[in-house]
Amino acid sequence: MDNDDALADLAVRAIALTRVAIGVGATLAPRLVSRVQFGTTSPAQTITVRMLGARDLALGIGALLAARHGSSGLRGWAEAGALADAVDALAFLRGGSGASRRRSLTMLVAGGSAAISVWAARTLAD
């Protein structure tokens, strides 16, 4: 494994661990996460946050298991995560009116994660 592959593997694992942490928090404490993320909470937000938490938890665990087993499938998990993060970034970009720090931070984090995941997937494929 050369330096680029090692860095790509590390990036996918770091993002996966972050996904697991976010996923656990959002699944177990969706009202708290909703308040932090949106500044408010409603029954619909609670349901949505819990669903997205489960999605992130599944993506994170899948990537970590693929990495642990040395699976060539790690690339696919990185691509799936990139897609989820890109959709999240676009949803926050298009949703709501006016700028907010929470919205801007979410777009930045999700967009950055998507870009890093795309790079890692391409690097792992070479």
N, C-alpha and C positions, 0 to 999 in steps of 0.2 A: 504494500500500500504506500503510494507516494504522499508527499505533503498535502497536495490538493485533495486527494481522496480522504486523508485523515482529517483535514479541516472540514470537508463536507460532511463526513460521518459525525464529527463532533457537533457541527451546527444542527444537523437533523436531530441528534440526541438531546441537545439543549432545548430546542424548540419543543420536542416531544415531552420533556420533563415539565416545561412551562405549561404545555397543554394539559398534562395530568393535574398539575396544581390548580389551574383555572377550572378545569372540569370538575374536580372534587368540590371546590368551593361553590361553583355555580349550581351543581347538582344538590349539594347538601344545604346550602344557605342562599337560595335564589333571591330572596327579598333583600338581603344585605348586598349582594352583588348588584342587584338592580338599582338600589339606592346609590351605590358607588358609581356605577356605569352611567345611569341616566339622571340621577338626582331625585328621582321619585320611584314609587313602586305602585303597581296595580296588579290585580289578579292575572291579567293577560301578560304583563311583563314577567311576572313570576314564572308562569308556565313556559314562556319563550326562553327565559334565561336558563331554566332547568333543562329544557330540551337541547339548547346549544351547549350547555355544560356537559351533557352526556355525549354529544357529538365530539367535543374536544377531548373528553376522557377516552373515548374509543380510538380517535386518531392518534393520541399520544401513546396509549398502551400498544396499539398495533405497530407503531414505528419502533418503540422500544423493544418489543418482542422480535421484530424483524432484525434489528441491529444486534440484539443479543445472540441470535442464531446465525449471524453472519449471512443473512438472507439477501439474495439479489433483489428481493421484493422491497427492500428499504427505499429504493428509488420511487416505487409506486406510492408508498406512504408519504414520501416527501411531496410528490405531485398532488396527492389528495389534500394534504394540508395546505399546499399553496393555493389550490382552488378555493378551499373554504375561507382562507384568509383574504384572498382577493375579493371574494363576494362580500365578506364582512366589511372590508375597506370601502367598497363601492356603495354598499347599503348605507353606511354612515355618511358617505360623501353626499348621496342623493337624498337622504332622509332628514326630516326636520328643517326648520327654518332658522337662519342666523347661525353664527359661529359660536361654539362653546369650547372651552378647553378640554372637556371630557370627550367631545366628539372628535376634535382635532387629534388628541392623544390616541384615541382608538384607531383612527384612520392611519396615523403614523405607525403605530405598532403592528396593526394587521397588514398594512402595505409593506412594511419592512420585512415582516416575517414571510409574506408571500414571495417577495423578491429573493430573499436568502434561500428559501426552499426551492425555488426554480433553479437558482444557481447550483445548489447542492445536488438536485436531481440530475441536472445536466453533467455535473462533474462526476457523480457516481456512475453515470452511464458510460463514460469514456473508458 
